[in-house]
């Protein structure tokens, strides 16, 4: 019998003040130091995931190696101080009430990294949805390689239109294990341990999603390997876990099959959860020559048309907004050679930044982009349209991974917060 791809696991939960313990995913607010300074003020000296993760805003600072060593030492300290209780071999069902009042439903367990491949053209049951930036993996490997714990902000999507996997848990027996408000306007989080009976139903219904005949009829495809789990958030974190596992397997082949590093803890969410909304990820270019970029863009996109921001976009064209100071201009591109506007724009930006000055960042939220462009000199922004979430699975099945940083699942404050942990060292 083939091993399950998504499994119950030993889940560590903190005994301490959960509102101070739980902080937002490290890849948020990457150009907003004030946010992380406020988190420091909230946490103070309390045990917190802030001390055992590395916010990406600090990733390129000179003291990053010192920070990583401190993270690993603090993980060991937290384990030695017995700050956790353990849910043994469990799934954990969670409900996240977002800032807008909508409730997102998720299920926490462990993905078998043998079933995951982030390389383009992969046909594995677990696949990346967006291009993986390989240069972003080594610094994350440095953090995970010696870490005794993992804390997931990875969210993986299932395309469960009939709502057979997660949604029945709302009515099934379960034991509540946490219920608290998240800091910084992150909403509210409640979690329950899942019974053995529910766990078996979950795995049976996940297997049904990958049944070949059902899969082919669902997506109207032939000869394609079933895609059951699509990485929605935390793509680089999961790629890091895979890299560390392959590294361990190469060094210790006799131990790898049963070692905890073979798995990565994740939260799965149904693509059809009403609270799950796709948001575009915008682009901001810092320390650049705005006139040079605009001139290069006009040369690159020979048929580029500039209009008012409220102008309707003709069918078949790609479009995005160009921000310079307080000015917004709609750029319309006839005859694009990519499937999505983000791919069309990213192709240009990659080529331009290889040869010219400028630093790119990927920003969630239009207001944040507008503020950065207005407050920082020599900075421009690009606002992109949102992708229809119902296109995701079929697009990945037929076309492979999307351009990197294509979409985000909700606003920055609605991202997954660090809370549960899992041992990855024996």
N, C-alpha and C positions, 0 to 999 in steps of 0.2 A: 504494500500500500504506500502511495506517495505521501511524504510528510506534508503536513499542513503548512501553508504559506504564512498565515496569521494565527498566532498562538497565544494562549494564556501565559502569564509570566509572573515572577515574584516582583511585586510592586512595593517600593518603599515610600511611605508617606510621613511627612514631618509631624512631630508632636507639638511644635512651637506655634507661635502666632502666624497663621497662614497668610494674613493680609500683608505682613512684613516679609514673609518668606517668599511669596510668589511675585516674580517680576516678568515683564513682557519679553518676547523673543529678542535675542541679541542683534538680529538684523533689522531692527526698527530704529527710527530716529537717528540715523547714521550721520546726519549733518546738524543735529540739534542737541548740543551739549547741555543746554538748560534742562532738558527732560531728565537726563541721567543725573545731573546735579540734584534735582528734586527727589529722585529715587534715593540717592544717598542720604538726604535729610530725613526721609521717611523710615529708612532701614536703620540708620545709626549703627548701634553695636549688636543688634539682634541677629540670630541665625537667619540667613537669607540666601536664595539662589543668586542674588547679585554677587555674592562672594565666590560662587563656583561656576560662573559663566563669564565669557569675555564679550562684552558689548562691542560690536564691530566698529563703533566710533573710535575705539582705542587700538584697533588692529594694526595700524601702521605707525604707532608711536614707538619711540626708542626703547621704552621699558617693557615691551610686549613679552619678552622672555621671562622677565621678573614676574609679570602678572600671571603668566601661565604656571610658573612654579608655585606661586602663591595659591592659585586655584586648586592645584592637585594636593597641596599640603592641607588646605582647608577642607577638601572632600574627606581626606583621611581623618582629620580632626573631628568632623561631624559624625563619621562612622564610629570613631572611638568613644565619643561622648554619648552614644546611644540616643541620637536625636530622632531616629526613625522607628516606625512600626512597620511590619511587613504583612502585605496581603499575599498569601502563598498561592502560587499557580492560579492566577486570577485574570479575568478581564475586568476592566473598570468602566462603567457607563457614566458619562458626564453630560451635564446640561449647562451650557454657558449662556447666561442672559447678557446680551450685548447692550451697549450704551443706548441703542435705539429701542430697547425693550424686546426685541426678537430673541428667540431661544434657539441656539444651535445644539444639536445632539451629536455626541461622539462616543467612540468606543476605543479604549486604550488596551493595547496588547503588544506583542513582539512580532516583527516581520523577520522571516528567514532570509538572510542576505544572499543565500545561494539562489534565491528566486528573483533577485534584483540585478539589473544591469543598466547603468546610466549612459552607456555609449550609444551614439547615434545608430539607428537601424536595429536596435535591440528588439527581440521578440519574447522577452521574459514576461512572466505574469505581473511583475512589479516594474514599472518603467518611469523614467523621468518624463515630464511633460514639456520641459523647457531645456534649452541648451545649458550644459554644465560648463562653467568657467573654470578650466583646470587649474589656473593659477590661484584660485581661491581655496583649493583643497589642502595644500601643504601646511599653511598656518593652522588650519583646523585639525589636521592630523597631529601636529605638535601638541595640541591641547588634549586630544583624545587618547593618544598613544599610551600615556602613563596615568591616565585618569582611572580611578577605581569605580567611578559612577558615570552614568549618562543621565541627562535630563532632556526629554524631548520637546522640541517645538515643531517637530515634523507632523504635518497633517497629510494624510493620504486619502484620496477620493475613491469611492466605489460608485458605479453607475447602476444603482438599484431602484429602477423606476417604480416597481411594485412595493417598495419599502418593506422588504422581508427580513433584513438583517438587523438594523439598529432600532428602528421605530417600535417593534413589538416590546422592547425592553421597558417602555413607559408603563405598560400594564402588567409586566411579569414581576414576581417576587424578587426582592433585592435588599441589600443592607446598606444604609447610608454611611459613608465614611468621611465626608467633609461637606461644608456648607458655609460660604463666607463671601465677603465683598473683596474684589480685586482693587489694588491701588491704582491711582492715576486715571480714574474714570474708565477702568477696564470692565465694569459690570460686575456680575455675580457668577459664582461657580459652585455647582453641587455635584457630588459624585457618589456612586453606589458600587459595591462589589456585586458581581454577577454570579448567579448560581450555576452549578455544574450542568443542570438541565438546560438553562438558557445558553450556556457556552456550546453545548452540543448542537443546538438548533442553529446558532450563529455559524458554526463551521459547516454544517450541512448546506445552509443557504448561500454561503460564500462559494462553496464548491459548485452549486447550481449555476451561479453567474458565469462560471468559466466552462460550462458544458459546451462542447464544440458546436453541436447543432443549434442550441439556443443562441450562442454567441453569433454565429453566422447569420441567423435570421434577424437578430436584433439590430445588427449594423449593416445588413445587406452586403456582406463580404464573403469571399471564398478563399480558402487556403491561407488564411491569416491566423497566427498564433493568438490565442485568447489573451486579452488585456483585462485584468481584474482589478488591479490596484494602480492608480495613477498618482504620482507625487504632486500634491498641490502646493504645499509650503514646506520649506526646509530641505529643498533639493540638495544643497551643498552639504548639509549636515548628514543626510543619508548617504551621499556619495563618500563622505569622510568615513562613516562607519564601515562602508563596503571596502574602502581602501585599507583601513586598519585590519579588517578581518582577513583580507587577501594577504596582507603582510604577515599576519600571525600564522595563517595556514601554510604559507611557504616556509616559515621558520619551524613550525611545529605541526607537521601534517598528521601525526598520530593523535594529537589532542583536539584538532580543530572542529571535528564533527559534533562534539558535545560541549564545546567551550561557550560560555555566555557571550563572547564577542561575535559569535556567528549570527546573533540576533540584534535588532535595534528596536527600541521601544518607540511606538508611534501612536497617534490617534487617527482612526479612520472616521470619515464623515461621508454621508451620502450626498452625492452631487445634487440631488433633488430636495435636500433640506431647504425649506423656505427661507431660513435665515442666512443661507450661504449665498453671498452675492460676490460676483467678480468685479474687481476694480482694476483700472489700468495702472501700470507703473510708469510714471513719467520720467523724463530725462532732464537733468540740469548739468550745464557745462560751466565749470568755474575757471577763473584765471585764463580767460580766452579773449581773442580779438573778435568782437561780434561782427564787425564789418567783413572781416576775412571769412568767417564761417558762412555768413549770408551769401557772399559772392561765390564761395565754393559750392554752396547748396544750389544756387541758380545754375551754375555750370554743370553740376552733377545731374540735376533733374531738368533736362532741357525744355520740357513742356510744363514746368511748374507755373501755376496760376496763384496769385495772391488776392484774397478777398477779405471782406468783413468777417469777424468771428461767427456771426449768426447766419452766414450764407449756407443754404442747403448743399450737401455734397452730392454731385451727380452719381447715378448708379455706375458701378464698375471702377470708380476712382478711389484712391486713398487720400486721406486727409489728416492733418494734425494742426495744432495751434503753436505758433512761434511767439515766444515772449521775450521782449527786450525792454527793460525798464518797466514802465507802466503800459506799454503798447502790446496789444495782442493782434496777431495777423493769422488768418486761416490760410494754410498752404494746401492746395489741391493738386494731386498728381494723377493725371490720366495715364492709362496703360502701365500700371505697376507690374513689376516682375516677381513680387512676393505675394504670398497668400494674405498676409495681414499688414496693416499700416506700420505696426511696430517693427516688422522685418524690413520693410522698405526704408524706414528712417535709420534703423540700427546699422544697416549695411553701409549707408553713407557716413554715419558718425564713426564707425570703426576705421574706415579708410582715411577719414580726415584726421582723426586723433593719432594715427600712426605717424603722421608726417608734420603735425602742427601742435602748438601748445594748447593746453586745456586739460582739465580733469573732469571726468564724468562721474555723476552719482545718480542712483536710481531712487526716485522719491515717490512715496505714497501720499496722495492728496493734493488737489489743485491749489488749495490755500497755502500749503507749505512751499510749493514751487513759486507761487506769486511773491510770497514774502522773501524768499531767498534771492530772486531775481531783482527785486526792488531794493533790498538792503545791502547786497554785496556788489561792489563794482566789478566790471569785466565778467559778468555772469549772464547767461541766457538760459531759457527753458523751453522745453517742448512738451505740450500736453497731448496725450494720446487718447483715442476712443476706447471704450470698453469692449471686450470680447464676449460673445454670447456663450455662457457656460455649457449650454446643450451641444455645442459644436466640439467640445474638448475631446472626448474619447474617440469619436470617429476620425477627427483630424489627426490625432496621434497614431491611430491604427493605420491610416492610409498614407500620411505624409511624414510620420516620425516626429521628433521633438520640435517644439515651437522655438522661435527666437528667444534667447535668454531674457528674463525679466519681462515676460509678455503680460502677465496678469498677477493680481494679488487677490486673495480671498478676503475681501472686506477692508475696512480702515485699519490704520496702524494700531489704534487702541482696542480693536476687536481681535487682534492676533492672539495666538495661543500664548498663555503665560506658563512659565516654568513652575512645576508643582511636584509631580510624581518623579521618582528616581528609580534607577535599577543598577545593580552591581554588574560590571562588565569585566571584573577581575576575579579569579578564583581565590 
